[in-house]
Amino acid sequence: MKPGLILLLTCVCASAQSLTGIVDIHAHSAPDSVPRSINALDLVRLAKQKGYAGLVLKNHYEPTAAWAALARSEVPGIAVFGGIALNRTAGGVNPAAVERMAKVDGGYGKVVWMPTFDAENHVRRAKENRPFIPVSRNGALLPEVLAVLDIMGKNNMVLATGHSSPEESLMLIREAKKRGVRSIVVTHPLIRHAGMNVAQMKEAVKLGAMLEFVGNAILGLNKEWEAPDYAKAMKEVGYGAIVLSSDFGQKGNPLHPDGMEQVFRMLREQGVPAQELEKMAKTNPARLLGLEKTP
């Protein structure tokens, strides 16, 4: 075989990162109260077709544990989970809502997001004039937050810090660990309404949390970062602590698998090694959800 042809084949192989084994912990879908690009069942079917190992269905305003149970019955062979975001429609930081989700058929209500768009930190940073949900006051977590963390610890749930401030996220991590929460992820810490710096991210990792980096931050309608800066931040905090998810599902953005293929390519072009992308998009989120031995 000619050397030039060997080089061409090598380049073609290197350009394609397999989606097989991806575990996406941040996948938006319809039905929703905002426009989405695909419904939940079709998304799960597509993800299975593309070789995904797992998916977490996220909705800011509706719990998705029942969706996960339905999806598993309709599309076996892929680990689908749901969760609840503790925004105003859930009654805020509402222990009863979290406890009820733990009882939904199958136990697939896995992730609890602290308030996202309704978080006090989000509303204040966005300079919006509307009601919000606090998680702390005077430097201490609120009693209802502690109650939720207790329920999560007893039910082996994953804590996602939502759109909390960096200081609140660090408080949440410390307290969650004390109360038996084993899996914690800082929700896209680089978005403008969370705004962790590298030192704060490293502190979160030191305390026992993982960091979620999302494809939506560098590709599509909600882009906030350029790929070189995103890749630099990944390298600084360490690939072993990062979960790379999509945060796709918005009308007008690529579908989740298509978006992730583009994100993989963009990050590889910035020097992120293929094996580290495998770790961030597959191994780390599987570990977060407890899927290492149960695909």
Secondary structure, 3 states (H helix, E strand, C coil): CCHHHHHHHHHHHHHCCCCCCCEEEEEECECCCCCECCEHHHHHHHHHHCCCCEEEEECCCCCCHHHHHHHHHHCCCCEEEEEEECCHHHCCCCHHHHHHHCCCHHHCEEEEECCCCCEHHHHHHCCCCCCCECCEECCEECHHHHHHHHHHHHCCCEEECCCCCHHHHHHHHHHHHHCCCCEEEECCCCCCCCCCCHHHHHHHHHCCCEEEEEHHHCCCCCCCCCHHHHHHHHHHHCHHHEEEECCCCECCCCCHHHHHHHHHHHHHHCCCCHHHHHHHHHHHHHHHHCCCCCC
